[in-house]
Amino acid sequence: MKLRILAAAVSALSLAPIYSAAQELIQPIKPPAQINIGMVELGKKLYFDPRLSKSGFISCNSCHNLSMGGSDNLPSSIGDKWQQGPINSPTVLNSSLNVAQFWDGRAADLKEQAGGPIANPGEMGFTHTLAVGVLQSIPAYVRDFKQVFGTEKIDIDGVTTAIAEFEKTLVTPNSRFDQWLLGKKDALSTDEAAGYKLFKESGCVACHNGPAVGGASFQKMGVVEPYKAKTAAEGRFAVTGKDADRFNFKVPTLRNVEMTYPYFHDGAVDTLTEAVDIMGRLQLGKKYTPTENAQIVSFLKTLTGDQPNFAMPILPPSADKTPRPTPFK
C-alpha cells in the first residue's frame, strides 16, 4: 500500500509542471511547420520588392518593417503619392496565427491579404495586372516561378501564395515568457510575474490569449466607456454591415508589443503605460494604480521573442530601365 501511495505521489509531482502549463490560456509560440523553402525564398524577394507598387518605391516591408517589429511605428502608414492611410498598420509578425487579416478581418488569410495593398490606390497604388506584368518582364522572376510553380507564366495567385508562405515564417518564439511557460520559472522577475497575475485576474486574458496573445477574436473597442477614436474606421461593421459589429476590431496580438507602438487601430497612443490605463478603464472598468500599471507593462515586455533573422534578398534586376513615376509629386 505504501509503495503504491509513494508511486502515485512521485507520478503526480512529475506531471505537475505539465498540468500547470496546460492551465494557462497563453501558449508558447512554435516554429513554423510544413514550409516550402523554395516558395519562401521567392516570397521573401516579392515582400521586399518595391516594383510591386506603382511608384516603384513602396514594398510590403515599407509598412510592415521587419526591423521594427513588423510594423512602421507610425499612427497610419504613408502610401502612394504621400497619402496617409486611415488606420494603424498591424504587425506582420505572428500574423499567421490570426483568425483573419486586417483590423476588420476582411481577408480570410495571409494569401488574400497580400493582394490587397498592391491594388489599393491609397497604399501601393498599382493593379494586379500591371504588377504581374512587371514581374513577367524580369527574367530572374520567370525562372524563380518556373522552379517553384512549374510554369513560366506569372499570375497574382502565385505572387500572393509565395508572399503568404514567407510570412508564415515570421514567428517570434523563445520570449522570456515562453521560457517561463516551458518551465524556466526564473525567466520572469517578481514584478513581471505579478504583472502576469494581474493580467489574468483583471480579465485581459479573456481576449488576449492563445499563442499570439490575441488575434483570435473580434471585440468592441470601448465596452465600459466609449473610445474617442482619431479615425472614422468602424471595424467589423464595414465587412458585415451588422450594427452589432460597429467598432468591433480584431484583437491585436501582444507579442513584441513593446516594439509595435503607437497602439490601437488609430495609432493614438504612444506608450504601453497609457495603453494599459486606457484598456483597463474602457474595456474592464478598472483603474490600475501606478504600481499595477508598471507591473503589467513589465509583463508585456517579456512577450518579445526572437526576431526574424535572415539575409536581405538580392532583388532581380529589371529588364526595362525606363524611369517610373515617383511618389513625391
Phi, psi and omega per residue, in radians:
M1 nan -0.831 -3.135
K2 -1.073 -0.655 3.129
L3 -1.138 -0.698 3.135
R4 -1.137 -0.712 3.119
I5 -1.121 -0.757 3.128
L6 -1.096 -0.745 3.131
A7 -1.096 -0.713 3.132
A8 -1.140 -0.685 3.131
A9 -1.136 -0.768 3.108
V10 -1.075 -0.750 3.132
S11 -1.074 -0.758 -3.139
A12 -1.104 -0.731 3.135
L13 -1.119 -0.685 -3.108
S14 -1.214 -0.462 -3.120
L15 -1.630 -0.197 -3.049
A16 -0.955 -0.818 3.130
P17 -1.071 -0.612 3.141
I18 -1.157 -0.797 3.132
Y19 -1.115 -0.680 3.130
S20 -1.065 -0.805 3.134
A21 -1.136 -0.647 -3.105
A22 -1.166 -0.430 -3.112
Q23 -1.389 -0.264 -3.130
E24 -1.299 2.482 3.123
L25 -1.505 -0.077 3.052
I26 -1.956 2.319 -3.141
Q27 -2.003 2.719 3.127
P28 -1.125 2.615 3.012
I29 -1.243 2.372 3.102
K30 -1.886 2.622 3.047
P31 -1.065 2.676 -3.141
P32 -1.131 2.573 3.140
A33 -2.065 2.684 3.055
Q34 0.950 0.976 3.139
I35 -1.749 2.380 3.043
N36 -1.533 1.833 -3.012
I37 -1.060 -0.747 3.133
G38 -1.084 -0.698 3.121
M39 -1.206 -0.632 3.094
V40 -1.066 -0.777 -3.131
E41 -1.126 -0.678 3.073
L42 -1.162 -0.779 3.136
G43 -1.078 -0.612 3.107
K44 -1.096 -0.787 3.112
K45 -1.041 -0.787 -3.117
L46 -1.149 -0.650 -3.127
Y47 -1.066 -0.647 -3.097
F48 -1.653 -0.007 -3.017
D49 -1.575 1.977 -3.135
P50 -1.274 -0.150 3.132
R51 -1.268 -0.054 3.002
L52 -1.432 0.012 3.095
S53 -1.930 2.779 -3.125
K54 -1.082 -0.728 -3.077
S55 -1.375 -0.386 -3.034
G56 1.392 0.258 -3.112
F57 -2.046 -0.284 -3.000
I58 -1.955 2.211 3.065
S59 -2.056 3.065 3.044
C60 -1.000 -0.651 -3.093
N61 -1.219 -0.273 3.134
S62 -1.089 -0.737 -3.115
C63 -1.733 -0.335 3.140
H64 -2.175 1.173 -2.987
N65 -1.276 2.121 -3.057
L66 -1.306 -0.137 3.023
S67 -1.673 0.025 -3.088
M68 -2.274 0.654 3.115
G69 1.307 0.305 3.118
G70 1.384 0.243 3.104
S71 -2.252 -2.841 3.114
D72 -2.250 0.072 3.099
N73 0.999 0.528 3.047
L74 -2.037 2.637 3.069
P75 -0.977 -0.728 3.000
S76 -2.626 2.598 -2.977
S77 -1.283 2.758 3.094
I78 -1.717 2.189 -3.099
G79 -1.916 -2.750 -3.095
D80 -1.002 2.411 -3.130
K81 0.997 0.610 3.074
W82 1.101 0.401 3.081
Q83 -1.232 2.410 3.096
Q84 -1.678 2.240 -3.085
G85 -1.174 2.892 -3.071
P86 -1.522 -0.082 -2.995
I87 -2.684 2.729 -3.124
N88 -1.168 2.518 -3.123
S89 -1.461 1.983 -3.130
P90 -1.263 2.715 3.137
T91 -1.149 2.525 3.052
V92 -1.519 -0.268 -3.130
L93 -1.175 2.295 -3.129
N94 1.115 0.285 -3.109
S95 -1.192 -0.317 3.078
S96 -1.151 -0.259 -3.131
L97 -1.586 -0.062 -3.116
N98 -1.285 2.622 3.075
V99 -1.185 -0.509 3.094
A100 -2.812 3.085 -3.084
Q101 -1.988 2.738 -3.008
F102 1.312 2.753 -3.136
W103 -1.044 -0.576 -3.108
D104 -1.692 0.027 3.075
G105 1.231 0.433 -3.065
R106 -1.268 -0.277 3.061
A107 -1.900 2.274 -3.052
A108 -1.244 -0.522 -3.058
D109 -2.671 3.141 -3.104
L110 -1.110 -0.628 -3.131
K111 -1.097 -0.802 3.131
E112 -1.168 -0.657 -3.135
Q113 -1.127 -0.672 -3.035
A114 -1.056 -0.506 -3.115
G115 -1.432 -0.348 -3.049
G116 -1.104 -0.971 -3.082
P117 -1.077 -0.571 -3.121
I118 -1.002 -0.763 -3.059
A119 -1.673 0.030 -3.138
N120 -1.422 2.103 -3.097
P121 -1.096 -0.358 3.120
G122 -1.617 -0.075 -3.130
E123 -1.999 -1.666 -3.122
M124 -1.513 -0.285 2.913
G125 1.232 0.256 -3.085
F126 -1.804 -2.917 2.924
T127 -2.207 2.754 3.118
H128 -1.083 -0.682 -3.117
T129 -1.097 -0.812 -3.121
L130 -1.216 -0.675 3.125
A131 -1.092 -0.763 3.112
V132 -1.128 -0.649 3.112
G133 -1.081 -0.701 3.094
V134 -1.084 -0.829 -3.137
L135 -1.091 -0.701 -3.116
Q136 -1.129 -0.420 -3.122
S137 -1.441 -0.083 -3.082
I138 -1.814 1.890 -3.048
P139 -0.924 -0.681 -3.109
A140 -1.129 -0.647 3.092
Y141 -1.196 -0.669 3.092
V142 -1.026 -0.744 3.108
R143 -1.144 -0.727 3.140
D144 -1.087 -0.798 3.139
F145 -1.139 -0.598 3.082
K146 -1.109 -0.743 -3.133
Q147 -1.195 -0.673 -3.046
V148 -1.495 -0.768 -3.030
F149 -1.888 -0.125 3.104
G150 1.394 0.249 3.120
T151 -2.564 2.552 3.100
E152 -1.467 -0.141 3.136
K153 -1.450 2.079 -3.132
I154 -1.621 2.341 3.043
D155 -2.379 2.933 -3.057
I156 -1.159 -0.484 3.111
D157 -1.103 -0.759 3.106
G158 -1.168 -0.678 3.140
V159 -1.070 -0.883 -3.088
T160 -1.246 -0.558 3.082
T161 -1.111 -0.755 -3.127
A162 -1.185 -0.763 3.120
I163 -1.061 -0.760 3.140
A164 -1.095 -0.669 3.139
E165 -1.130 -0.678 3.069
F166 -1.136 -0.762 -3.096
E167 -1.135 -0.444 3.087
K168 -1.110 -0.433 -3.122
T169 -1.431 -0.145 -3.015
L170 -1.518 1.011 3.068
V171 -1.808 2.756 -3.049
T172 -2.214 1.368 3.140
P173 -1.339 3.130 2.954
N174 1.182 0.496 2.982
S175 -1.168 2.838 3.099
R176 -1.084 -0.588 3.107
F177 -1.179 -0.663 3.063
D178 -1.088 -0.713 3.093
Q179 -1.056 -0.686 3.095
W180 -1.121 -0.763 3.113
L181 -1.053 -0.593 -3.090
L182 -1.514 0.139 2.981
G183 2.004 -0.103 3.134
K184 -1.516 1.517 -2.963
K185 -1.239 -0.246 3.073
D186 -1.615 0.158 3.138
A187 -1.247 -0.394 3.123
L188 -1.932 2.490 3.038
S189 -1.338 3.030 3.121
T190 -1.059 -0.769 3.128
D191 -1.175 -0.684 3.130
E192 -1.138 -0.738 3.096
A193 -1.143 -0.672 3.088
A194 -1.140 -0.645 3.101
G195 -1.119 -0.708 3.105
Y196 -1.159 -0.676 3.097
K197 -1.061 -0.772 3.082
L198 -1.118 -0.721 3.133
F199 -0.979 -0.739 3.136
K200 -1.310 -0.851 -3.046
E201 -1.181 -0.502 3.133
S202 -1.304 -0.405 -3.115
G203 1.843 0.034 3.119
C204 -0.983 -0.648 -3.040
V205 -1.216 -0.193 3.097
A206 -1.117 -0.577 3.117
C207 -1.850 -0.656 -3.114
H208 -1.692 1.452 -3.115
N209 -2.392 -3.082 -3.133
G210 1.350 -3.128 -3.113
P211 -1.042 -0.618 -3.101
A212 -1.495 -0.069 -3.048
V213 0.925 0.869 -3.097
G214 2.398 -2.988 3.070
G215 1.358 0.009 -3.025
A216 -1.829 -0.017 -3.103
S217 -2.711 2.972 3.034
F218 -1.949 2.340 -3.116
Q219 -2.388 2.664 3.127
K220 -1.272 2.357 3.061
M221 -1.536 1.863 -3.090
G222 1.814 1.274 -3.109
V223 -1.540 -0.877 -3.121
V224 -1.503 -0.729 3.078
E225 -2.231 2.576 3.101
P226 -1.199 2.566 3.092
Y227 -1.718 2.223 3.127
K228 -1.572 1.579 -3.035
A229 -1.309 2.681 3.080
K230 -1.702 0.301 3.089
T231 -2.482 2.729 -3.123
A232 -1.507 0.046 -3.104
A233 -0.988 2.359 -3.104
E234 -1.930 0.203 3.021
G235 1.219 -2.476 -3.036
R236 -1.038 -0.434 3.123
F237 -0.967 -0.626 -3.129
A238 -1.120 -0.375 -3.131
V239 -1.674 -0.787 -3.031
T240 -1.626 -0.453 -3.055
G241 1.305 0.081 -3.123
K242 -1.553 2.264 -3.094
D243 -1.078 -0.508 3.126
A244 -1.136 -0.347 -3.125
D245 -1.622 0.036 -3.126
R246 -1.131 2.241 -3.114
F247 1.170 0.307 2.984
N248 -1.567 2.141 -3.121
F249 -2.135 2.716 3.061
K250 -1.107 2.305 3.114
V251 -1.131 2.126 -3.096
P252 -1.241 2.613 3.005
T253 -1.163 2.537 3.053
L254 -1.763 0.039 3.032
R255 -1.083 2.313 3.110
N256 1.060 0.452 -2.990
V257 -1.126 -0.451 3.111
E258 -1.149 -0.304 -3.107
M259 -1.693 -0.267 -2.915
T260 -1.847 0.519 3.038
Y261 -1.160 2.783 -0.132
P262 -1.286 2.928 -2.915
Y263 -1.880 2.824 3.135
F264 1.352 2.935 -3.029
H265 -1.134 -0.382 3.122
D266 -1.755 0.050 3.107
G267 1.016 0.580 -3.003
A268 -1.520 -0.218 -3.008
V269 -2.075 2.237 -3.033
D270 -1.589 -0.425 -3.021
T271 -2.141 2.663 3.069
L272 -1.142 -0.590 3.127
T273 -1.027 -0.816 3.133
E274 -1.209 -0.665 -3.140
A275 -1.099 -0.759 3.124
V276 -1.115 -0.723 3.127
D277 -1.077 -0.813 -3.113
I278 -1.157 -0.795 -3.121
M279 -1.135 -0.638 3.095
G280 -1.083 -0.821 -3.087
R281 -1.272 -0.823 -3.014
L282 -1.382 -0.601 -3.060
Q283 -1.712 -0.540 -3.009
L284 -2.053 -0.196 -3.086
G285 1.182 0.549 -3.085
K286 -2.169 2.333 3.062
K287 -1.815 1.909 -3.129
Y288 -1.316 2.500 2.991
T289 -1.263 2.822 3.085
P290 -0.946 -0.676 3.140
T291 -1.177 -0.771 3.123
E292 -1.096 -0.758 3.130
N293 -1.047 -0.804 -3.132
A294 -1.095 -0.636 3.130
Q295 -1.180 -0.732 3.119
I296 -1.146 -0.730 3.099
V297 -1.057 -0.722 -3.139
S298 -1.130 -0.646 3.051
F299 -1.112 -0.797 -3.100
L300 -1.017 -0.587 -3.132
K301 -1.243 -0.292 3.081
T302 -1.362 -0.088 -3.124
L303 -1.526 0.007 3.096
T304 -1.349 2.091 -3.097
G305 -1.839 -2.984 3.097
D306 -1.125 2.216 -3.125
Q307 -1.435 2.668 3.110
P308 -0.921 2.329 -3.072
N309 -2.291 1.841 -3.134
F310 -2.713 2.810 3.093
A311 -1.282 2.410 3.072
M312 -1.077 2.369 -3.109
P313 -1.231 2.576 2.992
I314 -1.558 1.982 -3.039
L315 -1.350 2.466 3.135
P316 -1.075 2.437 3.125
P317 -1.243 2.569 3.111
S318 -1.290 2.506 3.040
A319 -1.366 -0.606 -3.140
D320 -1.644 2.088 -3.110
K321 -1.649 0.195 -3.124
T322 -1.113 2.245 3.127
P323 -1.031 2.532 3.133
R324 -1.913 2.730 -3.126
P325 -1.062 2.566 -3.141
T326 -1.672 2.773 3.125
P327 -1.475 0.114 -3.024
F328 -1.644 0.056 -3.113
K329 -1.994 nan nan
